[in-house]
Amino acid sequence: MMTPVEMLAVWASAIFSLAILSFLWKENPIYSIAERIAVGGGAAHGVLFSVAAIRSSGVEPLMKGQVLMIIPLLLGLLMFTRLTKWAWVSRYPTMVMIGVGIGVMLGAIVEGQIIGQIRMSITGLYAGGLCPICLFSGLVVLIGMLTTMSYFIFTKPHTGGLGISARIGKVFMMISFGCNWAGELLWYLTQMVARLLFLINVWIKQVILGIIV
Amino acid sequence: MAEETIWEKLGTINYKWLYVISIIAMIYPILSPMGLPVTISEPVRGFKDTIDSLPEGAVVIWQEGGGGSVYDEIRPAMVAAWKVLMSRPIRVIAWSDTSEGPVILVDTVHKIDPEENYGKVYGEDYVILGYLPGDETATASVATNIRKSFSTDYFGKSIEGMTVFDGVETGKDVDLIIQIYTGCYNYDWIVRQWVVPLGTKTLGITMACCGPMLAPYYPEMCQGYLSGTAGGTELEILGGVLGEGAVVSDAKNLGLFPLMLFIVFGNIAFLYKKYVKKEAR
């Protein structure tokens, strides 16, 4: 049995869902209100969680004696100088953030995303054993990788052998983009299905009709 | 004026009909579940096998990267994965690299109810830490020392004395990392911060559109992954932990048919207009 607060949450969720779905018909004031509330709520949520994260990972350790925590906290505060006439000061924390970000990333990029990928493209030929399908699958990946890379060779005109290879690479890329787009479409469908599930099973059946699903 | 052919009419059909037909197709399996057949893919088998192969007391890091807008897409996979994890005598330490992550994580764990259904104890068998900003830098921080990255859990309780952290100091003490990511390239963080420097086993849960970005890492740098609701449904069936995935998959599969038909008809209409009619003129 739902508590009154849960019931209220379900009603609010159902009304907002229908308000957002009303956009399928055409843009209207109800949709606009729901959209603005969702954006505002999301922004407020983000701010609150960021403040909580700074407290948990910065302020509290500082209070417990981790004096060095003062450095990231000060750098974070300097970001707010953007809002003042000393906006240039914010370049220092930005510089540190970019430097640390690139430093953290670069270390493993060669092994993980270049050498490792090349190795897997080669070993992929016999990864599933010596069955014809596995070999064919590995071969497709290998050809796909080589021809796609050849498409990005811009120092030579795409004629002759390179032209053929680049065109095959283009086909592989189009297939890849098609897969991604199909996946995106599936995501949108899932969102719709989940909303319908909620509206039918929770809102209509449980709350309005009182049926236990 | 020449009369319009069927293909020309199809090309100008009102798109609202597509919505109506798709919604009807999606509602039908919700009202009357169909149980369409599901094939278990290799990455999903890898996902389950990797969890099954963990020794007793193993430490799993759950890196939550989802948010409200994608929760519907990854929820069946998250729920099924938590059910499989909780059925094993292992420890799970969960944290989030997105601000909305803790909210959906708590909702998922609430659905599982580890205390009631699996006899697990919060703080001993699993813990939900909060949000740590910084994306890949935060991932690196957790890989270096998770205990120094957080002072409290998501609920504000100090993590000091929580036995779930016993023997967990650095990333080397972690047996498996599961990343839930919805920015399609975020799995690269795991490869760069966990797989290459530490050689940790990894699993991924993501949306259907991000699955292809994870595939190149499988099986060497990612031992298994669940892509979208389909991946969740497959794990539900493979792990014997049935949930909402099957219903969602049925409705999604049926809802796809009208869209596919409209795409095919739209293309025929376009090509007819471009070539056949041009030739006739």
Interface residues (C-beta under 8 A of the other chain):
Chain A: L24 W25 G42 H45 G46 F49 S50 A52 A53 I54 S56 S57 E60 P61 K64 V100 G101 V104 M105 G107 A108 I109 E111 G112 Q113 G116 Q117 R119 M120 T123 A127 S176 C179 N180 W181 A182 G183 E184 L185 L186 W187 L189 T190 Q191 M192 V193 A194 R195 L196 L197 I200 N201
Chain B: K16 Y19 S22 I23 M26 I27 I30 L31 G68 S69 V70 D72 E73 R75 S99 E100 P102 V103 G130 Y131 L132 P133 E136 T137 A140 K148 S149 F150 S151 T152 D188 V191 R192 Q193 V195 V196 P197 M207 A208 C209 C210 G211 P212 P216 Y217 P219 E220 M221 S227 G228 T229 A230 E244 V247 V248 A251 K252 G255 L256 L259
